Amino acid sequence: MPTRCRTWIRVNWYEPDKIFPWELSGLEASLAITGVPRPEFIQACHWTHSGIIFRAEQMTLADERIASPRSLPSQLPDVDEQWWEDLSQALRNLSQVKTNRISLPPTPIKREIKEFTGLELDTRISDWVTGHGDLHWASLTAPRLHILDWECWGRLPRGADAATLWASAFCAPELAKEVQRRFHDDLSSRDGRICKLWISYKISHADIERTHGPEHLERLRSVQTELIESPS
């Protein structure tokens, strides 16, 4: 929520046995990031109530609308050429940030692709960069770009952020094509295609069919089959 001093306060809650440690330090650690438009961390406090841990965070205000109120948009957001260029540059700058934070380790990718497909595929990742870790359309603002939600940033496979953006645009085909075009090198690489396959299975298929129609679900399954048959 916005404050009278033009900052933003957010309150999250966590069950103690389900806390991922990096989530409670992501904003603080993001102060090391430069060249990326984003809210700046100011302060945080924690308290407990009835066995639940609460965390209030204060940061500078990103005074823009989110690019889409839904993480899976069904139409093109209001963004222009400059916005795309700013996003591409921001992700390039982010990829160069040195950190020991791990956003996406390789083990879940291998395990979950096997669970989803029933196949023992070669999912070894060769190229690691620093990335956001949760880059979808509700974590971006427009028409001026800010990237929000820095709890999970850290090292991840090259192409993982672009693959998340592509997958979350899947129900807006023209938007998905634009993401593929803008981040072609990352998404067409072997690592990028592995990330596309993994993330495409993490989208709720039931939600796609219920909200966007069975034709989108069939198209997603077709893409998944193509990624399995041609991993590189």
Backbone as a ProteinNet text record, in pm:
[ID]
protein_1_A
[PRIMARY]
MPTRCRTWIRVNWYEPDKIFPWELSGLEASLAITGVPRPEFIQACHWTHSGIIFRAEQMTLADERIASPRSLPSQLPDVDEQWWEDLSQALRNLSQVKTNRISLPPTPIKREIKEFTGLELDTRISDWVTGHGDLHWASLTAPRLHILDWECWGRLPRGADAATLWASAFCAPELAKEVQRRFHDDLSSRDGRICKLWISYKISHADIERTHGPEHLERLRSVQTELIESPS
[TERTIARY]
83.9	0	87.7	46.2	125.3	111.2	213.7	211.3	207.8	184.4	179.2	315.4	422.6	556.7	605	510.5	539.2	639.1	614.1	683.2	576.1	620.5	529.4	555.6	449.6	462.3	385.9	450.7	389.2	405.3	302	306.9	287.5	380.7	372	364.5	314.6	314.4	368.9	428.9	495.2	468.5	443.9	442.7	588.8	627.3	770	835.6	761.7	823	824.4	775.2	771.8	846.7	935.9	1011.7	1131.6	1147.4	1269.2	1360.4	1478.4	1560.3	1588.7	1609	1644.1	1530	1405.8	1293.4	1298.1	1359.2	1363.4	1486	1563.5	1680.7	1691.7	1596.5	1606.2	1605.9	1516.1	1510.6	1636.9	1682.7	1805.6	1923.1	1934.7	2046.3	2035.9	1915.4	1898.1	1961.3	2002.2	2071.8	2204	2253.8	2378.3	2356.1	2231.1	2199	2202.2	2268.7	2270.3	2226.8	2178.3	2140	2008.8	1925.8	1795	1689.5	1589.1	1485.3	1395.2	1390.8	1317.4	1298.3	1203.9	1193.1	1316.7	1356.8	1472	1424.8	1489.1	1457	1493.6	1403	1428.7	1446.1	1346.4	1356.1	1252.2	1269.2	1174.2	1167.3	1056	1043.9	963.7	985.1	920.9	850.8	742.7	678.5	601.6	565.2	489.8	354	258.4	124.8	60.1	18.2	-49.1	32.2	163	248.5	283.3	242.1	271.5	372.2	468	566.2	519	515.4	477.3	600.4	605.4	715.5	657.5	686.7	647.4	770.3	756.7	868.1	831.6	924.9	905.8	1009.3	963.7	1051.6	1005.4	1087.9	1048.1	929.7	852.7	728.9	756.4	714.6	716.1	580.2	575	447.4	400.3	382.8	334.3	239	156.2	67.7	147.7	101.8	162.4	122.9	211	188.6	60.7	26.7	-98.1	-146.7	-276.1	-326.3	-328.3	-307.7	-305.9	-168.1	-118.7	12.6	8.8	-111.5	-129.8	-221.6	-169.3	-255.2	-311.3	-425.7	-487.9	-478	-415.3	-396.5	-265.5	-224.3	-97.9	-105.6	-7.9	-3.7	37.4	16.4	45.2	193.7	275.3	419.7	467.6	574	625.7	768	829.8	963.3	1064.5	1053.8	1147.5	1135.9	1013.6	991.5	1064	1051.1	1117.5	1269.2	1319.5	1463.9	1511.4	1433.1	1470	1470.7	1371.2	1366.1	1486.2	1517.5	1631.3	1760.9	1779.1	1901.1	1906.2	1791.2	1787.1	1826.3	1777.7	1811.6	1957.6	2010.6	2154.3	2237.6	2200.7	2274	2262.9	2143	2121.7	2204.9	2216.5	2289.3	2435.2	2488.9	2629.5	2654	2547.4	2563.1	2625	2725.9	2790.5	2714.8	2680.3	2608	2627.4	2615.2	2615.8	2474.2	2374.3	2235.3	2199.4	2124.5	2078.5	1927	1884.7	1741.1	1679.1	1747.6	1692.2	1801.7	1812.6	1913.1	1870.6	1964.8	1930.9	1844	1850.4	1779.2	1628.3	1557.5	1413	1377.7	1460.9	1432.2	1432.6	1537.7	1548.5	1435.9	1413.6	1313.2	1172.8	1138.3	1001.2	973.9	1072.4	1050	1023.4	1096.2	1070.5	931.6	890.6	756.6	648.3	668.8	568.7	557.8	673.9	674.5	682.8	733.1	756.8	879.4	961.5	1078.4	1206.5	1313.8	1445.1	1521.5	1497.5	1558.6	1689.7	1777.1	1902.9	1873.3	1869.5	1834.6	1952.9	2074.8	2192.7	2199.9	2227.3	2238.4	2385.9	2422.3	2563.7	2595.4	2495.2	2522.7	2436.9	2502.6	2433	2457.7	2353.3	2361.6	2284.2	2288.8	2204.4	2073.8	1962.6	1832.2	1732.4	1612.6	1505.5	1440.9	1409.4	1354.7	1203.7	1132.1	985.3	931.2	981.8	954.7	828.4	716.6	591.8	530.9	414.4	361	306.2	278.5	233.5	350.3	473.1	590.8	665.9	600.7	656	558.4	610	521.7	532.8	430.9	427.3	337.7	354.1	442.8	590.9	624.7	766	802.6	912.2	948.5	1004.3	946.1	1008	989.3	1088.7	1076.9	1055.1	945.9	904.6	940.7	922.7	924.4	1061.2	1151.7	1289.7	1323.3	1224.7	1250	1341.6	1328	1390.1	1503.7	1555.6	1658.2	1786.7	1867.4	1992.9	2036.9	2123.7	2176.5	2072.1	2061.4	1966.3	2014.1	1954.5	1997.6	1973	2063.9	2039.4	1912.3	1823.4	1697.3	1580.5	1607.6	1497.6	1399.8	1451.1	1360.6	1280.1	1346.9	1275.7	1172.8	1206	1112.3	989.8	1010.6	895.9	806.4	867.1	790.1	715.2	781.6	718.2	600.4	621.6	516.1	396.9	422.6	311.3	238.2	294.9	227.9	160.4	158.8	117.9	-26.7	-112.8	-254	-278.5	-171.7	-175.5	-73.2	-109.2	-10.3	81.3	28.5	113.9	218.4	181	275.2	383.1	342.4	439.6	538	487.8	575.9	674.6	627.9	715.7	824.3	789.5	890.3	992.7	944	1035.2	1128.6	1075.5	1157.6	1261.5	1218.1	1308.4	1421	1390.7	1489.8	1524.8	1532.4	1551.1	1676.4	1787.1	1912.9	1905	1848.8	1836.7	1734.4	1619.2	1510.7	1535	1618.4	1646.8	1767.1	1838.8	1951.7	1901.2	1991.8	1950.9	1902.1	1974.3	1932.3	1797.5	1778.3	1651.6	1535.5	1555	1447	1414.5	1515.1	1488.6	1404.8	1439.8	1362.5	1220.1	1202.3	1067.2	983.7	1043.6	971.3	932.4	1027.9	1001.5	892.6	906.4	812.5	675.3	670.3	539.7	455.6	520.5	446.4	404.3	468.3	433	313	275.7	152.4	34.2	-66.4	-184.7	-261.9	-259.1	-332.5	-482.9	-529.8	-673.3	-715	-627.3	-658.9	-660.5	-566.8	-565	-694.1	-734.4	-854.3	-979.2	-987.1	-1105.7	-1116.8	-1004.9	-1007	-991.3	-908.3	-874.2	-926	-972.3	-1030.4	-940.6	-1001.3	-924.9	-826.7	-849.7	-758.7	-619.4	-612.2	-482.6	-411.6	-488	-428.2	-372.1	-445.5	-396.8	-270.7	-266.7	-149.3	-29	-51.4	56.4	110.4	22.6	66	146.7	106.6	180.1	321.5	333.9	466.1	550.7	491.5	565.1	617.8	535.8	579.2	696.6	690.7	799.5	927.8	917.1	1034.9	1095.5	1012.5	1062.8	1134.9	1077.1	1133.7	1257	1268.9	1383.5	1441.4	1513.4	1558.7	1668	1730.7	1837.5	1834.2
-119.3	0	124.6	233.2	356.3	430	506.1	583.5	732.6	815	959.9	1018.6	948.5	997.4	937.1	888.8	836.8	720.6	629.9	502.5	393.6	269.8	156.8	59.4	13.3	-86.4	-211.9	-324.8	-453.8	-543.9	-620.3	-713.4	-855.2	-942.9	-1083.8	-1168.2	-1290.4	-1381.5	-1516.5	-1588.6	-1715.2	-1814.4	-1939.2	-2046.3	-2084.3	-2096.7	-2116.3	-2234	-2342.7	-2461	-2455.6	-2344.3	-2333	-2209.6	-2157.1	-2038.1	-2078.5	-2012.3	-2023.5	-1909.5	-1938.4	-1832.9	-1715.6	-1743.9	-1634.1	-1534	-1576.8	-1484.4	-1373.3	-1399.5	-1301.1	-1211.2	-1224	-1137	-1078.9	-1112.3	-1069.9	-919.5	-850.6	-705.4	-639.1	-682.9	-626.1	-649.3	-772	-804.8	-733.1	-694.9	-628.5	-490.2	-437.6	-309.4	-315.9	-436.2	-452.7	-442.5	-440.6	-440.2	-297.3	-279.4	-149.7	-167.2	-59.2	-62.4	-131.7	-146.8	-211.8	-122.2	-75.6	8.1	-73.6	-34.7	-112.9	-26.8	-63.4	5.1	-23	75.4	59.5	21.4	-80	-122.1	-13.4	11	107.7	38	-40.1	-107.8	-219.6	-307.9	-417	-447.1	-502.7	-550.7	-680.5	-761.2	-892.2	-902.9	-982.8	-1015.8	-1147	-1205.8	-1331	-1312.8	-1389.5	-1389.3	-1523.6	-1592.3	-1722.1	-1821.4	-1819.4	-1915	-1878.9	-1762.3	-1716.9	-1601.6	-1601.6	-1494.1	-1390.2	-1264.7	-1154.7	-1068.8	-1014.8	-927.7	-807.6	-688.7	-564.4	-503.7	-465.2	-410.7	-272.1	-180.4	-46.7	-23.6	29.7	55.6	182.2	231.2	347.9	311.5	411.5	390.6	386.3	279.1	271.1	321.5	448.1	514.8	490.5	363.3	322.8	204.8	182	65.7	-60.9	-173.9	-299.7	-327.6	-395.2	-417.6	-496.3	-586.5	-662.5	-697.1	-680.3	-718.4	-869.5	-944.5	-1090.8	-1140.2	-1239.6	-1294.6	-1367.4	-1409.8	-1471.8	-1382.6	-1276.1	-1185.2	-1251.2	-1202.2	-1254.4	-1154.9	-1040	-940.7	-866.5	-793.8	-721.2	-609.8	-597.6	-483.8	-357.2	-243	-113.9	-80.6	-137.9	-113.2	-75.5	6.1	51.8	0.4	44.5	-1.5	31.9	152.5	191.8	100	59.7	-30.6	-162.6	-219.1	-345.4	-330.2	-219.2	-196.1	-182.6	-114.2	-97.6	-232.7	-316.7	-448.8	-533.8	-533.6	-612.4	-566.2	-434.2	-381.2	-412.7	-402.2	-431.8	-576.8	-669.7	-810.7	-838.6	-766.9	-781.6	-730.6	-615.8	-561.6	-654.3	-706.4	-796.3	-922.4	-973.9	-1099.9	-1090.4	-968.1	-948.2	-924.9	-914.7	-887.7	-1009.9	-988.1	-1097.7	-1122.3	-1247.3	-1282.8	-1430.8	-1467.5	-1609.2	-1659.9	-1575.8	-1618.9	-1716	-1821.9	-1918.4	-1901.9	-1862.2	-1848.2	-1980.2	-2049.9	-2172.3	-2277.1	-2369.7	-2475.8	-2577.7	-2658.7	-2752.3	-2869.2	-2908.5	-3029.4	-3024.1	-2915.7	-2912.8	-2921.5	-2864.1	-2869.9	-3014.5	-3088.1	-3227.7	-3311.5	-3296	-3377.2	-3350	-3223.5	-3189.5	-3218.2	-3200.7	-3238.5	-3389	-3469.2	-3613.5	-3643.4	-3572	-3593.4	-3554.2	-3444.4	-3395.8	-3484.6	-3527.8	-3596.9	-3748.4	-3797.3	-3940.3	-3987.2	-3891.6	-3924.8	-3886.6	-3959.5	-3929.6	-3847.8	-3716.6	-3629.2	-3571.9	-3535.1	-3470.1	-3322.3	-3282.1	-3144.5	-3071.2	-3114.5	-3046.2	-2903	-2809.3	-2667.4	-2630	-2555.9	-2522.4	-2375.5	-2288.4	-2144.6	-2082.4	-2026.2	-1968.4	-1818.3	-1743.4	-1597.6	-1554.7	-1426.3	-1371.3	-1323.3	-1357.8	-1320.7	-1290.4	-1256.4	-1213.8	-1331.6	-1437.7	-1558	-1567.3	-1458.1	-1463	-1355.4	-1355.1	-1246.2	-1275.3	-1223.1	-1234	-1095	-1087.1	-957.2	-874.5	-937.1	-860.7	-813.6	-848.8	-798.8	-693.8	-643	-538.2	-421.9	-299.8	-184.4	-126.4	-48.8	18.6	143.3	244.9	248.6	268.8	311.9	321.7	197.8	135.4	6	18.9	-57.7	-94.2	-245.1	-311.7	-454.6	-470.5	-538.4	-551	-689.5	-706.8	-839	-907.5	-868.9	-915.8	-1018.9	-1091	-1188.3	-1302.2	-1345	-1471.5	-1454.7	-1334.6	-1314.9	-1387.8	-1418.7	-1488.9	-1562	-1659.8	-1734.2	-1832	-1837.2	-1926.5	-1954.3	-2050	-2078.8	-1959.3	-1936.1	-1832.6	-1866.8	-1771	-1794.4	-1822	-1842.8	-1876.1	-1760.2	-1637.6	-1523	-1502.5	-1508.6	-1493	-1603.5	-1726.4	-1838.2	-1818	-1762.5	-1733.7	-1628.1	-1525.7	-1420.4	-1476.1	-1561.5	-1626.2	-1713.8	-1797.5	-1888.5	-1811.9	-1704.2	-1628.4	-1546.2	-1536.6	-1467.7	-1566.2	-1693.3	-1795.6	-1778.6	-1725.2	-1709.2	-1580.7	-1505.7	-1389.9	-1418.4	-1494.2	-1545.1	-1439	-1320.8	-1216.7	-1169	-1165.3	-1126.8	-1233.4	-1359.2	-1468.7	-1465.6	-1437.2	-1426.5	-1311.5	-1200.2	-1085.6	-1116.8	-1187.1	-1228.5	-1320.5	-1415	-1506.1	-1428.9	-1327.7	-1249.4	-1165.7	-1101.4	-1012.9	-1088.6	-1210.5	-1287.6	-1416.8	-1405.8	-1523.4	-1601.1	-1532.1	-1602.9	-1688	-1632.3	-1707.8	-1820.9	-1792.2	-1890.4	-2001.6	-1976.1	-2078.8	-2163.7	-2126.1	-2206.8	-2334.2	-2429.9	-2554.7	-2528.3	-2445.7	-2414.8	-2344.2	-2250.4	-2178.7	-2269.4	-2365.5	-2459.1	-2551.3	-2590.9	-2669.2	-2587.1	-2459.2	-2372.1	-2353.2	-2338	-2324.3	-2449.2	-2565.4	-2689.7	-2697.8	-2673.6	-2683.2	-2584.7	-2459.1	-2356.7	-2375.9	-2427.6	-2448.6	-2550.8	-2644.8	-2742.7	-2687.3	-2581.3	-2524.6	-2429.5	-2389.4	-2312.8	-2405.5	-2354.8	-2435.8	-2464.5	-2590.5	-2626.6	-2610.3	-2640.5	-2624.8	-2478.9	-2388.8	-2245.7	-2197.3	-2244.2	-2205.8	-2248.9	-2374	-2424.7	-2353.8	-2329.6	-2266.8	-2119.1	-2047.8	-1903.1	-1862.7	-1936.9	-1893.6	-1986.1	-2106.5	-2194.8	-2312.5	-2423.9	-2546	-2531.9	-2437.2	-2424.2	-2380.9	-2297.4	-2256.3	-2373.3	-2458	-2574.3	-2671.2	-2691.7	-2780.7	-2724.2	-2593.8	-2530.3	-2545.2	-2531.3	-2548.4	-2690.5	-2788	-2928.1	-2956.6	-2893.5	-2910.8	-2854.8	-2737.1	-2677.6	-2765.2	-2818.4	-2904.4	-3029.2	-3087.3	-3205.2	-3171	-3054.9	-3012.5	-2990.2	-2932.1	-2908.3	-3038.9	-3138.1	-3268.8	-3339.5	-3332	-3403.7	-3335.9	-3204.2	-3130.1	-3040.8	-3098.3	-3020.8	-2919	-2928.6	-2832.9	-2797.1
0	0	0	-69.1	-68.8	64.2	99.6	223.2	190.5	292.9	273.9	238.4	270.2	234.9	103.4	21.5	-112.4	-109.6	-17.8	-20	-31.3	-34.8	-48.1	64.9	129.1	236	196.5	215.9	186.9	308	340.8	453.2	399.8	431.3	395.4	521.9	509.9	623.5	580	673.9	646.6	758.7	721.2	819.8	847.9	973.6	1006.9	937.3	915.2	854.8	702.3	644.3	498.6	448.5	529.8	491.3	406.1	292.9	214.1	256.1	311.5	370.9	277.6	146.1	56.3	38.8	66.2	52.9	157.2	272	379.4	371.2	264.1	248.4	108.3	21.3	-118	-136.2	-66.8	-81.8	-29.8	87.3	142.5	47.4	-2.7	-91.2	-225.2	-265.2	-394.9	-398.6	-282.8	-281.2	-358.1	-382.4	-458.3	-608.6	-652.9	-796.3	-849.7	-962.1	-1029	-1174	-1233.5	-1374.3	-1400.8	-1298.8	-1313	-1247.9	-1321.6	-1261.2	-1168.4	-1041.7	-941.6	-817.9	-732	-603.3	-517.6	-438.7	-349.6	-209.1	-151.4	-16.1	84.5	182.5	288.5	422.7	463.1	592.2	599.1	698.6	721.1	869.5	914.2	1052	1051.3	1155.5	1167.2	1301.6	1305.7	1431.9	1414.7	1524.2	1519	1584.8	1537.4	1596	1565.7	1670.8	1657.8	1574.4	1594.3	1525.2	1382.4	1335.1	1199.4	1205.9	1114.6	1106.4	1005.7	1047.6	958.9	930.4	811	770	696.6	745.1	677.8	613.1	487	410.1	359.3	370.2	314.7	206.1	94.3	-19.1	-90.1	-180.5	-257.5	-347.1	-383	-457.9	-607.7	-673.2	-820.1	-867.6	-902.9	-929.2	-1072.5	-1106.9	-1238.4	-1220.3	-1319.5	-1317.7	-1346.1	-1294	-1334.9	-1480.6	-1552.5	-1695.3	-1721.2	-1630.6	-1642.1	-1502.1	-1474	-1341.7	-1321.8	-1429.9	-1422.3	-1462.6	-1390.6	-1424.8	-1558.7	-1602.4	-1733.9	-1817	-1878.8	-1954.4	-2079.1	-2124	-2245.8	-2360.6	-2337.5	-2442.3	-2420.4	-2523.4	-2516.1	-2413.3	-2324.5	-2232.9	-2308.8	-2246.6	-2309.2	-2292	-2377.9	-2373.1	-2512.6	-2517.7	-2646	-2667.1	-2776	-2811.2	-2701.6	-2644.9	-2539.6	-2418.2	-2386	-2272.2	-2295	-2415.5	-2445.3	-2438.7	-2492.1	-2487	-2342.4	-2259.5	-2118.9	-2047	-2077.9	-2014.6	-2056.3	-2183.9	-2232.3	-2166.8	-2157.9	-2096.6	-1947.7	-1881.1	-1738	-1710.6	-1791.7	-1770	-1803.9	-1903.6	-1931.8	-1814.4	-1761.4	-1646.7	-1526.4	-1503.1	-1389.7	-1403.1	-1524.6	-1545.3	-1502.8	-1496.4	-1463.8	-1314.3	-1236.4	-1093	-1024.2	-945.1	-871.3	-740.9	-715.5	-593.3	-564.6	-437.2	-400.5	-373.8	-399.9	-385.9	-498.9	-466.9	-565.8	-580.2	-698.2	-724.3	-769.8	-859.1	-916	-930.5	-836.8	-848.1	-953.7	-1003.7	-1111.3	-1068.4	-941.6	-898.3	-922.4	-885.4	-910.8	-1059.1	-1145.6	-1288.6	-1335.7	-1303.2	-1345.1	-1284.6	-1153.2	-1084.5	-1138.7	-1154	-1192	-1338.7	-1426.7	-1566.8	-1576.3	-1497.5	-1498.1	-1443.9	-1337	-1281.7	-1381.8	-1454	-1547.8	-1671.3	-1723.7	-1852.9	-1841.4	-1726.5	-1712.5	-1787.8	-1835.4	-1915.8	-1843.3	-1873.6	-1817.9	-1921.8	-1923.4	-2022.2	-1970.1	-2063.3	-2026.6	-2001.7	-1875.9	-1839.8	-1778	-1810	-1756.6	-1809	-1717.4	-1751.2	-1759	-1864	-1883.4	-1857.4	-1859.8	-1851.4	-1741.7	-1640.7	-1526.3	-1520.8	-1489.8	-1478.9	-1354.4	-1324.2	-1218.3	-1279.9	-1215.6	-1269.6	-1160.3	-1203	-1113	-1040.3	-1113.9	-1052.6	-1047.8	-1080.3	-1079.5	-1173.9	-1296.5	-1390	-1471.1	-1426.1	-1501.8	-1517.2	-1579.9	-1622.2	-1507.4	-1393.9	-1277.5	-1191.6	-1231.3	-1159.3	-1241.3	-1345.2	-1430.3	-1436.6	-1443.8	-1457.8	-1597.9	-1634.8	-1764.8	-1749.8	-1833.8	-1951	-1918.3	-1796.3	-1757.7	-1677.4	-1715.4	-1656.8	-1516.9	-1424.6	-1298.7	-1284.3	-1229.7	-1201.5	-1051.7	-1015.8	-875.8	-821.6	-691.2	-626.1	-636.7	-548.5	-555.2	-446.9	-399.1	-292.8	-338.4	-462.4	-504.7	-605.2	-621.6	-723.4	-685	-787.1	-764	-889.6	-873.6	-987.3	-1039.1	-1171.2	-1236.8	-1379.2	-1449	-1586.1	-1678.1	-1771.4	-1871.8	-1949.3	-1961.8	-2030.9	-1938.8	-1808.5	-1717.2	-1702.6	-1687.9	-1675.2	-1802.6	-1917.3	-2044	-2063	-2021	-2033.9	-1946	-1826.3	-1738.7	-1801.4	-1860	-1925.7	-2046.9	-2122.4	-2238.2	-2194.7	-2093.9	-2049.1	-1993.3	-1920.4	-1862.8	-1968	-2090.1	-2201.6	-2295.4	-2259.8	-2355.8	-2403.1	-2318.2	-2356.5	-2435.1	-2460.8	-2550.6	-2659.5	-2764.2	-2860.5	-2920.9	-2950.8	-3008.7	-2907.9	-2781.6	-2677.1	-2659.9	-2660.7	-2649.2	-2766	-2886.6	-3003.1	-2987	-2930.7	-2911.1	-2809.4	-2701.6	-2603.1	-2669.6	-2750.1	-2819.7	-2912.5	-2980.9	-3072.7	-2996.8	-2889.1	-2815.3	-2746.1	-2700.2	-2624.2	-2697	-2828.8	-2913.3	-2877.3	-2858.1	-2832.4	-2706.4	-2600.4	-2475.8	-2488.4	-2547.7	-2551.5	-2652.9	-2752.7	-2853.2	-2817.1	-2713.1	-2668.3	-2601.6	-2585.2	-2518.4	-2377.5	-2300.8	-2164.2	-2163.4	-2257.5	-2264.5	-2296.1	-2384.2	-2418.8	-2301.2	-2225.4	-2103.8	-2006.4	-1990.5	-1900.3	-1950.7	-2081.6	-2137.4	-2107.9	-2125.2	-2098.3	-1951.9	-1863.8	-1719.7	-1676	-1715.8	-1670.4	-1733	-1856.5	-1920.2	-1845.2	-1777.6	-1698.8	-1563.4	-1518.7	-1389.5	-1398.7	-1519.5	-1536.2	-1509.1	-1442.5	-1412.8	-1541.5	-1585.5	-1706.1	-1686.1	-1566	-1538.3	-1548.9	-1500.1	-1506.5	-1650.7	-1732.8	-1873.8	-1942.3	-1920.4	-1987.4	-1937.2	-1807.1	-1748.7	-1786.9	-1784.7	-1803.9	-1949	-2023.9	-2159	-2268.5	-2232.4	-2332.7	-2367.5	-2412.2	-2440	-2555.2	-2647	-2759.9	-2714.7	-2610.3	-2558.3	-2490.9	-2423	-2357.8	-2461	-2570	-2675.2	-2740.2	-2758.7	-2816.9	-2724.2	-2593.6	-2496.7	-2500.5	-2506.7	-2511.6	-2638.1	-2748.3	-2873.4	-2861.7	-2799.2	-2779.7	-2688	-2582.2	-2490.6	-2561.4	-2647.5	-2723.4	-2812.7	-2877.9	-2965.6	-2886.3	-2766.1	-2683	-2635	-2605.7	-2562.4	-2677.4	-2796.2	-2910.8	-2967	-2947.2	-3000.3	-2890.5	-2794.9	-2680.2	-2712.2	-2829.1	-2860.8	-3007.9
[MASK]
++++++++++++++++++++++++++++++++++++++++++++++++++++++++++++++++++++++++++++++++++++++++++++++++++++++++++++++++++++++++++++++++++++++++++++++++++++++++++++++++++++++++++++++++++++++++++++++++++++++++++++++++++++++++++++++++++++++++

